[in-house]
Amino acid sequence: MDSILTSIKKLLGIAEEYEHFDPDIVMYINSAFSVLTQLGVGPEEGFRIEDASKTWSEFLYDDPRLEFVKTFIYLKVKLTFDPPLSSAVMEAINRQISELEWRINVTVDPD
């Protein structure tokens, strides 16, 4: 199983069994899903998680063209949950998020 919550926690350096921050991380993940819904990614009616039961394939429908959505969600969560102290690093992450948004747009609406 490719749990969305578990994979984002792993990228953040949080053990799967440590659940203290789960409500915060879930909220930030769902905020990123809202942005992606506006960009045209995922189910038309939107998508959200409540725990570790939802998987990437439920959101992405196993579309290999959208693998970078995982990176997008991780970076959005990282900036709000554990922002870098360096403004240069923060700017680099923001640039990467902007590029990913552009690539997502191109992928879902190539016209």
URNOR-V403211 format. One record per residue. N is the residue number from 1. RES is the residue in three letters. SS is DSSP state (~ for helix, > for strand, _ for the rest). OMEGA is omega in radians with two decimals (NA if undefined). Layout:
# URNOR-V403211
N|RES|SS|OMEGA + N|RES|SS|OMEGA
This chain:
# URNOR-V403211
1|MET|_|-3.10 + 2|ASP|_|-3.07 + 3|SER|>|3.10 + 4|ILE|~|-3.11 + 5|LEU|~|-3.11 + 6|THR|~|-3.11 + 7|SER|~|3.10 + 8|ILE|~|3.08 + 9|LYS|~|3.13 + 10|LYS|~|3.12 + 11|LEU|~|3.11 + 12|LEU|~|-3.14 + 13|GLY|_|-3.12 + 14|ILE|_|3.14 + 15|ALA|_|-3.12 + 16|GLU|_|-3.07 + 17|GLU|_|3.11 + 18|TYR|_|-2.98 + 19|GLU|_|-3.08 + 20|HIS|_|-3.09 + 21|PHE|_|-3.07 + 22|ASP|~|3.14 + 23|PRO|~|3.12 + 24|ASP|~|-3.10 + 25|ILE|~|3.10 + 26|VAL|~|3.13 + 27|MET|~|-3.13 + 28|TYR|~|3.07 + 29|ILE|~|-3.13 + 30|ASN|~|3.05 + 31|SER|~|3.10 + 32|ALA|~|3.08 + 33|PHE|~|3.10 + 34|SER|~|3.08 + 35|VAL|~|-3.13 + 36|LEU|~|3.08 + 37|THR|~|3.10 + 38|GLN|~|3.11 + 39|LEU|~|3.10 + 40|GLY|_|-3.13 + 41|VAL|_|3.08 + 42|GLY|_|-3.14 + 43|PRO|_|-3.10 + 44|GLU|_|-3.11 + 45|GLU|_|-3.12 + 46|GLY|_|-3.07 + 47|PHE|_|3.05 + 48|ARG|_|3.06 + 49|ILE|_|3.06 + 50|GLU|_|-3.11 + 51|ASP|_|-3.08 + 52|ALA|_|-3.06 + 53|SER|_|-3.13 + 54|LYS|_|-3.09 + 55|THR|>|3.11 + 56|TRP|~|-3.11 + 57|SER|~|3.06 + 58|GLU|~|-3.13 + 59|PHE|~|-3.03 + 60|LEU|~|-3.12 + 61|TYR|_|3.13 + 62|ASP|_|3.10 + 63|ASP|_|-3.08 + 64|PRO|~|3.12 + 65|ARG|~|-3.06 + 66|LEU|~|-3.14 + 67|GLU|_|-3.12 + 68|PHE|~|3.04 + 69|VAL|~|3.12 + 70|LYS|~|3.10 + 71|THR|~|3.12 + 72|PHE|~|-3.13 + 73|ILE|~|3.12 + 74|TYR|~|-3.10 + 75|LEU|~|3.10 + 76|LYS|~|3.12 + 77|VAL|~|-3.13 + 78|LYS|~|-3.10 + 79|LEU|~|-3.13 + 80|THR|~|-3.09 + 81|PHE|~|-3.06 + 82|ASP|_|-3.07 + 83|PRO|_|3.12 + 84|PRO|_|3.12 + 85|LEU|_|-3.11 + 86|SER|_|3.11 + 87|SER|~|3.10 + 88|ALA|~|3.10 + 89|VAL|~|3.13 + 90|MET|~|3.12 + 91|GLU|~|3.11 + 92|ALA|~|3.11 + 93|ILE|~|3.12 + 94|ASN|~|3.08 + 95|ARG|~|3.12 + 96|GLN|~|3.08 + 97|ILE|~|3.13 + 98|SER|~|3.11 + 99|GLU|~|3.13 + 100|LEU|~|3.08 + 101|GLU|~|3.12 + 102|TRP|~|3.14 + 103|ARG|~|3.08 + 104|ILE|~|3.10 + 105|ASN|~|-3.14 + 106|VAL|~|-3.12 + 107|THR|~|-3.06 + 108|VAL|~|3.14 + 109|ASP|_|-3.02 + 110|PRO|_|-3.12 + 111|ASP|_|NA
